[in-house]
Amino acid sequence: MGQSPSKAGQKGGEALQAVTIVLRPEARADLEEASSWYETQRPGLGHEFLQQVDVAFRRIETRPTQFPKVQGELRRALLRRFPYSAYFLNERRRIVVIGVLHQRRDPWVWRQRL
């Protein structure tokens, strides 16, 4: 995880520009904290959590505008299987992930990261 360039799909036979996912340090810390917690609940569950994060990131890379805006230009993608959301900004050639947070966490956490 971190910076990962990818083709963002194709449209009308033309390849779209590569998109890079950039994790802010706070988002990286969110992932480490959550995966560690899940790993203590059941061995391997932390890895499963990170796999679902990767799935969400691939969906974001492919079609970032499919996800709803939650404040200004900030968008939210829900993870599957886990009650977490990835909060991100869709910039020209990169996606900036500002946090991956539990859905019951106080919204103030992601708002103060903007």
C-alpha positions in Angstrom: 0.0 0.0 0.0 1.1 3.5 -0.5 1.7 4.9 -3.9 0.5 2.6 -6.6 0.2 3.7 -10.2 -2.5 2.0 -12.3 -4.4 2.4 -15.5 -7.7 3.7 -14.5 -9.6 1.7 -17.0 -10.6 2.4 -20.6 -13.2 4.5 -22.2 -14.1 4.4 -25.9 -11.0 2.3 -26.7 -8.6 4.8 -25.2 -6.6 4.1 -22.1 -7.2 6.6 -19.4 -4.2 8.2 -17.6 -2.5 6.3 -14.8 -3.7 7.3 -11.3 -1.5 7.1 -8.2 -2.9 6.5 -4.8 -1.1 8.5 -2.1 -1.7 7.7 1.6 -1.2 10.5 4.0 0.7 9.5 7.2 -2.5 9.6 9.2 -4.2 7.1 6.8 -1.2 4.8 7.0 -1.4 4.9 10.8 -5.2 4.2 10.5 -4.5 1.1 8.5 -1.7 -0.2 10.8 -3.9 0.4 13.9 -7.0 -1.4 12.4 -5.1 -4.3 10.9 -3.3 -4.9 14.2 -6.5 -4.8 16.1 -8.2 -7.3 13.7 -5.1 -9.5 13.9 -5.5 -9.7 17.7 -9.2 -10.8 17.2 -8.2 -13.7 14.9 -4.9 -14.6 13.3 -5.2 -13.7 9.6 -8.1 -11.2 10.0 -5.7 -8.2 9.8 -4.5 -9.5 6.5 -8.1 -9.9 5.3 -8.8 -6.4 6.3 -5.9 -5.1 4.3 -7.0 -7.1 1.3 -10.4 -5.4 1.5 -8.7 -2.0 1.7 -6.8 -3.0 -1.5 -10.1 -3.9 -3.2 -11.6 -0.5 -2.2 -8.5 1.3 -3.5 -8.8 -0.5 -6.9 -12.4 0.6 -7.1 -11.4 4.1 -6.3 -8.6 4.1 -8.9 -11.0 2.9 -11.6 -13.9 5.2 -11.0 -13.3 7.7 -8.2 -16.4 9.9 -9.0 -18.7 7.0 -8.3 -18.3 7.6 -4.6 -20.3 10.2 -2.9 -18.9 13.5 -1.7 -19.2 13.9 2.0 -17.8 17.4 2.4 -16.5 19.7 -0.3 -14.4 17.5 -2.7 -13.9 14.8 -0.1 -15.3 11.4 -1.1 -16.0 8.2 0.9 -15.7 4.6 -0.2 -17.1 1.9 2.0 -15.1 -1.2 2.6 -16.7 -4.6 2.1 -16.9 -7.0 5.1 -15.5 -4.4 7.5 -17.2 -1.3 9.0 -14.6 1.1 7.6 -14.5 3.9 5.1 -11.7 5.3 3.0 -11.9 9.1 2.8 -10.1 10.5 -0.2 -9.6 13.5 -2.5 -9.7 13.0 -6.3 -6.9 15.2 -7.7 -5.8 15.3 -11.3 -3.6 12.3 -11.5 -3.6 11.1 -8.0 -6.0 10.0 -5.3 -5.0 11.3 -1.8 -6.3 9.1 1.0 -6.7 11.2 4.1 -8.0 8.4 6.3 -9.4 4.9 6.6 -11.7 5.1 9.6 -14.3 3.0 11.4 -17.7 4.1 10.4 -18.8 4.8 14.0 -15.8 7.1 14.6 -16.5 10.8 15.2 -16.7 12.6 11.9 -14.5 15.3 13.4 -11.5 13.0 12.9 -11.6 13.1 9.1 -12.8 16.7 9.0 -9.8 18.0 10.9 -7.5 16.2 8.4 -8.8 18.4 5.5 
